[in-house]
Amino acid sequence: MFAFPVRRTFLQPLFMLALIGAISLGFSPTATSASRVDPVRLLNSLPVSNEVTSGYNRDLFRHWSDLDSDGCDTREEVLIDERAAGTVVGCKVVNGRWVSQYDGVITTNSSTFDIDHFVPLKEAWDSGAWRWDSSTRERFANDQGYLLSLIAVSASSNRSKSDRDPSDWLPSENLCLYAKSWIGVKFRWRLSVDSREKTKLLQLLSNCKGTMNIPPRAQTTTGTNTVPSDSNSSSNPSNSATDPRFDTCGVAIAAGYGPYIKGRDAEYFWYIDRDKDGSVCE
């Protein structure tokens, strides 16, 4: 058994951030007390959509920034947070030791470890980040508001994972927490899942016990992007502007969006069709 750090660990989910949200069938979290939920229910709250398959460029996600202006960039801060041993001097860890949470590899040389975006940047782009402005993409790429958005792992496991989702790649250890954390990041950033991805996550969760914390929602701002021309999405938004993913239809309508029609608008799957008439946010 490896000794993992307290703040950021794959094996100690009790130390995740205090999370917000009241659970309802429509899954519209509100700022109340911290809550836990069946991970299948959280997964089912995610929109299911074909992925956008073009337009991605890693440079669109500025990463390893110093968003809190403390003099340490994101990579340095994650290495500090994820150390299993070592003393922090400035932005560096002296006599540090790290354990890769994907494969159990141990190192005392941080340069042999990568900082992995749990949901890869390309996967994020394909499942909704193409809509975001540059500031939102930068915050996603440097997200320290959810403890498993970024983790320190062996370079070999990170390169093996690449930009693949759980339907194409899984770690050798901790599959249940991997599945829950993947769902958590997607929920936090209002990203969709495709059908293969969801099927694999459901398969993994069928062998998992317990609930999971509801991640705090991140703020996202829609940019001026349009769907790339060779996208697999069949959406044809009814509004000239793309819905920036409101938590409820009421908020969307108040902002001038909707209605959304099943089979025509991708936004349809972001909301609950309570009367089953094929239209939401009417």
Phi, psi and omega per residue, in radians:
M1 nan 2.253 -3.138
F2 -1.506 2.637 3.085
A3 -1.610 1.933 -3.106
F4 -1.704 2.662 3.089
P5 -1.150 2.774 -3.066
V6 -1.325 -0.734 -2.957
R7 -1.302 -0.725 -3.047
R8 -2.255 1.761 -3.089
T9 -2.579 2.547 3.112
F10 -1.352 -0.365 -3.032
L11 -1.824 -0.002 -3.103
Q12 -2.275 1.196 -3.063
P13 -1.150 -0.253 -3.129
L14 -1.159 -0.252 -3.121
F15 -1.731 0.223 3.044
M16 -1.163 2.914 3.135
L17 -1.002 2.648 2.935
A18 -1.077 2.275 -2.996
L19 -2.024 2.681 -3.031
I20 -1.928 2.791 2.986
G21 2.361 2.307 2.971
A22 -1.761 2.384 -3.044
I23 -1.567 2.316 3.031
S24 -2.457 2.957 3.128
L25 -1.049 -0.590 3.102
G26 -1.404 -0.178 3.135
F27 0.881 1.038 3.062
S28 -1.929 1.511 -3.051
P29 -1.047 2.485 3.043
T30 -2.110 2.855 -3.057
A31 -1.389 1.383 3.079
T32 -2.074 -2.499 -3.112
S33 -1.371 2.860 3.106
A34 -1.083 2.486 -3.075
S35 -2.375 2.757 3.035
R36 -2.147 2.743 -3.026
V37 -2.627 2.701 2.983
D38 -1.075 2.191 -3.102
P39 -1.044 -0.488 3.089
V40 -1.119 -0.672 3.126
R41 -1.165 -0.689 3.097
L42 -1.137 -0.731 3.095
L43 -1.063 -0.746 -3.123
N44 -1.184 -0.257 3.090
S45 -1.427 -0.214 -3.116
L46 -1.408 2.455 3.066
P47 -1.144 2.447 3.067
V48 -1.785 2.137 -3.035
S49 -2.684 2.590 2.971
N50 -1.095 2.589 -3.087
E51 -1.483 2.610 2.936
V52 -1.244 2.368 -3.003
T53 -2.043 0.223 3.098
S54 -2.575 2.954 3.074
G55 1.654 -0.196 -3.080
Y56 -1.276 2.420 2.992
N57 -2.561 2.217 -3.097
R58 -0.988 -0.525 -3.128
D59 -1.172 -0.248 3.096
L60 -1.258 -0.263 3.133
F61 -1.991 1.593 3.125
R62 -1.159 2.133 -3.066
H63 -2.296 2.907 -2.993
W64 1.062 0.750 3.059
S65 -1.443 3.049 3.030
D66 -2.035 1.289 -3.000
L67 -1.209 -0.446 3.128
D68 -1.658 0.074 3.036
S69 0.961 0.683 3.119
D70 -1.748 0.084 3.115
G71 1.618 -0.169 3.124
C72 -1.936 2.311 3.122
D73 -1.422 3.039 -3.021
T74 -1.093 -0.721 3.127
R75 -1.032 -0.797 -3.136
E76 -1.095 -0.702 -3.109
E77 -1.196 -0.651 3.104
V78 -1.170 -0.714 3.106
L79 -1.101 -0.650 3.077
I80 -1.122 -0.837 -3.079
D81 -1.150 -0.616 -3.002
E82 -1.655 0.048 -3.121
R83 -1.113 2.429 3.029
A84 -1.558 -0.328 3.086
A85 -2.788 2.820 3.082
G86 2.165 2.816 -3.129
T87 -1.938 2.391 -3.119
V88 -1.563 2.182 3.055
V89 -2.188 1.883 -3.052
G90 1.142 -2.077 3.129
C91 -1.820 0.154 -3.059
K92 -2.015 2.752 3.060
V93 -1.889 2.130 3.128
V94 -1.684 2.351 -3.108
N95 0.961 0.757 -3.082
G96 -1.434 2.805 3.039
R97 -2.501 2.375 -3.112
W98 -2.270 2.598 3.105
V99 -2.128 2.165 3.119
S100 -1.255 2.153 -3.045
Q101 -1.391 -0.147 3.093
Y102 -1.528 -0.620 -3.008
D103 -2.392 0.046 3.085
G104 1.375 0.090 3.125
V105 -1.145 2.405 -3.134
I106 -1.945 2.451 3.082
T107 -2.468 2.661 2.960
T108 -1.936 0.084 3.140
N109 -2.082 1.773 -3.035
S110 -1.089 -0.358 -3.128
S111 -1.209 -0.251 3.103
T112 -1.542 -0.040 3.135
F113 -1.916 2.562 3.020
D114 -1.779 2.692 2.923
I115 -1.662 1.996 -3.028
D116 -1.691 2.327 2.927
H117 -1.350 1.972 -3.024
F118 -0.916 -0.891 2.912
V119 -1.629 1.935 -3.052
P120 -0.965 2.677 -3.095
L121 -1.016 -0.751 3.140
K122 -1.156 -0.705 3.099
E123 -1.068 -0.713 3.100
A124 -1.094 -0.795 3.116
W125 -0.991 -0.871 -3.069
D126 -1.120 -0.474 -3.053
S127 -1.855 0.311 2.996
G128 2.512 -0.380 -3.081
A129 -1.211 -0.241 3.068
W130 -1.063 -0.379 -3.134
R131 -1.392 -0.363 -2.932
W132 -1.328 2.789 2.968
D133 -1.448 3.012 -3.037
S134 -1.128 -0.586 3.139
S135 -1.143 -0.740 3.123
T136 -1.140 -0.722 3.122
R137 -1.112 -0.663 3.106
E138 -1.151 -0.700 3.127
R139 -1.158 -0.649 3.069
F140 -1.100 -0.787 -3.077
A141 -1.198 -0.269 -3.133
N142 -2.173 0.467 -2.980
D143 -1.183 2.001 3.023
Q144 -2.058 0.286 3.106
G145 -1.534 -0.115 3.083
Y146 -2.411 2.149 -2.841
L147 -1.114 -0.321 3.141
L148 -1.960 0.252 3.033
S149 -1.128 -0.647 3.140
L150 -2.272 2.287 3.119
I151 -2.420 2.666 3.096
A152 -1.579 2.120 -3.102
V153 -2.396 2.871 3.104
S154 -1.052 2.518 -3.140
A155 -1.039 -0.639 -3.100
S156 -1.148 -0.722 3.133
S157 -1.217 -0.636 3.127
N158 -1.171 -0.722 3.125
R159 -1.193 -0.600 3.096
S160 -1.132 -0.736 3.111
K161 -1.161 -0.793 -3.124
S162 0.943 -2.246 -3.111
D163 -1.859 0.389 -3.047
R164 -1.460 2.602 3.095
D165 -1.649 3.102 -3.057
P166 -1.058 -0.321 3.092
S167 -1.275 -0.278 -3.097
D168 -2.104 -0.254 -3.129
W169 -2.703 2.445 3.057
L170 -2.438 2.610 3.083
P171 -1.250 2.898 3.137
S172 -1.432 -0.214 -3.109
E173 -2.314 2.703 2.945
N174 1.038 0.887 -3.051
L175 -1.134 -0.659 -3.114
C176 -1.133 -0.787 -3.139
L177 -1.234 -0.509 3.055
Y178 -1.109 -0.818 -3.135
A179 -1.102 -0.802 -3.124
K180 -1.103 -0.710 -3.107
S181 -1.215 -0.656 3.075
W182 -1.037 -0.826 3.111
I183 -1.076 -0.713 -3.126
G184 -1.054 -0.776 -3.140
V185 -1.155 -0.728 -3.135
K186 -1.140 -0.686 3.099
F187 -1.141 -0.781 -3.106
R188 -0.979 -0.712 -3.041
W189 -1.797 0.201 3.072
R190 1.002 0.745 3.134
L191 -1.677 2.673 -3.131
S192 -1.539 2.962 2.961
V193 -2.145 2.627 3.032
D194 -1.610 3.000 -2.992
S195 -1.146 -0.704 3.118
R196 -1.135 -0.741 3.119
E197 -1.053 -0.819 -3.131
K198 -1.138 -0.719 3.123
T199 -1.044 -0.746 3.133
K200 -1.167 -0.719 3.128
L201 -1.112 -0.719 3.093
L202 -1.095 -0.687 3.095
Q203 -1.087 -0.784 3.120
L204 -1.100 -0.785 -3.078
L205 -1.190 -0.366 3.118
S206 -1.136 -0.326 3.121
N207 -1.864 0.220 -3.075
C208 -1.967 2.584 3.105
K209 -1.962 2.781 3.001
G210 1.510 2.945 3.133
T211 -1.703 -3.101 3.080
M212 -2.438 2.736 3.069
N213 -1.210 2.569 3.042
I214 -1.464 2.043 -3.108
P215 -1.126 2.604 3.041
P216 -1.199 2.401 3.134
R217 -1.214 2.376 3.017
A218 -1.541 2.612 3.069
Q219 -1.420 2.276 3.107
T220 -2.161 2.541 3.112
T221 -2.170 2.281 -3.126
T222 -1.370 2.388 3.094
G223 -1.624 -2.754 -3.103
T224 -1.758 0.247 -3.094
N225 -1.200 2.659 2.985
T226 -2.066 2.849 -3.136
V227 -1.111 2.230 3.080
P228 -0.952 2.600 -2.967
S229 -1.118 -0.469 -3.121
D230 -1.780 0.411 3.105
S231 -1.054 2.545 3.050
N232 -1.398 -0.102 -3.105
S233 -1.217 2.456 3.119
S234 -1.745 0.257 -3.054
S235 -1.299 2.634 3.041
N236 -2.525 1.426 -2.948
P237 -0.911 2.412 -3.120
S238 -1.311 -0.359 3.112
N239 -1.797 2.557 -3.104
S240 -1.135 -0.404 3.056
A241 -1.828 2.608 3.141
T242 -1.469 2.294 3.120
D243 -0.993 2.165 -3.121
P244 -1.388 0.374 3.048
R245 1.235 1.307 3.054
F246 -1.369 2.768 -3.131
D247 -1.323 -0.474 -3.125
T248 -2.419 2.763 3.083
C249 -1.103 -0.633 -3.128
G250 -0.995 -0.755 3.124
V251 -1.204 -0.706 3.129
A252 -1.082 -0.799 -3.139
I253 -1.097 -0.736 -3.140
A254 -1.077 -0.489 3.132
A255 -1.535 -0.018 3.066
G256 1.665 0.327 -3.132
Y257 -1.851 2.871 3.115
G258 1.529 3.006 -0.053
P259 -1.316 2.885 3.124
Y260 -2.086 2.366 -3.023
I261 -1.921 2.321 3.107
K262 -1.051 2.349 -3.135
G263 1.517 -0.178 3.130
R264 -2.091 -0.789 -3.036
D265 -1.937 2.188 3.112
A266 -1.038 -0.535 -3.105
E267 -1.132 -0.330 3.137
Y268 -0.920 -0.710 -3.037
F269 -1.374 -0.060 3.099
W270 -1.471 -0.203 -3.037
Y271 -2.230 3.018 -3.092
I272 -1.748 2.159 3.105
D273 -1.556 1.439 -2.992
R274 -1.156 -0.570 -3.140
D275 -1.693 0.100 3.022
K276 0.965 0.641 -3.119
D277 -1.753 0.109 3.120
G278 1.430 0.197 -3.136
S279 -2.447 2.425 3.100
V280 -2.240 2.853 3.135
C281 0.943 0.860 -3.078
E282 -1.465 nan nan
